[in-house]
Amino acid sequence: MLNPASYALGANRSCIRELFEYGNARAAIVGRENVYDYSLGNPSIPSPREVDDTIRAVLADTDTLLVHGYTSAIGDLATRTAIADDLNQRYDANVQPEELFIGSGAAPELVAVLHALTTPGSEILAIAPYFPEYKPFAESAGAIFKVVPPDIPNFQIDLQKLEEMLTPATSAIIINSPNNPSGVVYTRQTLAELGALLTKKGSEYGHPIYLISDEPYRELVYGGVEVPFVPTIYPNTIVCYSYSKSLSLPGERIGYVYVPSQAADSKALYASVAGAARACGHVCAPSLWQKVIARCAHLRPDLEAYDRNRKALYEGLTAMGYEMAKPDGAFYLFIKAPGGDANAFSEKAKQKDLLLVPGDGFGCPGYFRICYCVSYEMIQRSLPVFAELINE
Ligand code: PLP
């Protein structure tokens, strides 16, 4: 017998993938330069050169069996130490290697954390707009997935609506800042108010409400905007981090979970995350990449190309009359669809080979997402098409 939920997930293709493949098919017909594909969030800046140099150095310096062998399930101590040192240089967090679990990117880390925090009837809340995979991740863990409506137009967190949706069954809230799809960075004030609310409701319910902070875009921020380190604001935070975007390594699968010792039941929580990962088939994160991160955890991306794209689009589209929240981070803009129907607008755009992702899947109808990890030249060529569309 087949599991119907698994079948549905495998058989129904994601709208983003479909658009991306449609773009490739159109490019074969009309030429790549005539397709304006803003669908997929694949980093377009190269990894820092030190990353590639380090791969070679690791292969040259280390016994092959050690490079390619299993590591401990929680990750090499050298990797966890390097990450803790890097975090401690940047934040007043006192991160210890034993609080870190090396995972294979944010997606499987989130799955493990959600399994660890779910018992029958547990509710997991996400804040719209949210990364669509949270829903299957939470539901496959057995949780009830609920979405807090968006805080339009600023895309911070509507704390009043969140408070109304909290119940004694709430196990955790997932946040993501800098945000996919809005590009918005939650302010320190937003996070402090969120922390205060969760502290108050946790003591009312007699159990902690954990905050899962999904942070693949933590370093992708522009103009000196602050991305606060959430565990220093609310102790019951679990961080799921990934190097997919910050070091442009999405195909390599490496990141970490941070379970701070100041979180409630932290030792049991850490063991539960490790146990849940084990039950999901985690053996260890890729060994070569653990060794690379042990030497590269301090590296930061060169964001100049993304920033140039961001400015060109934000300034160009705003001048035409498009409305969006200020995109301070990640590599997305989330734009209000002229006419109000994002599906109809995206369909019209598709007829002109401009590929935009409607916001419904992110829990926010009426908006569309564009991903600006694309070439600057494509942006320049696409701007007249955006102008045509808003003036039709
Ligand atoms: N969370 C968010 C918000 C994302 O945008 C992504 C990927 O696009 C992920 C998690 C998954 O990242 P990873 O490649 O590290 O699994």
Residues whose N, C-alpha, C, O or C-beta is under 5 A from the ligand:
A	BS01	PLP	G41 G105 A106 A107 F131 N176 N180 D214 P216 S242 S244 P250
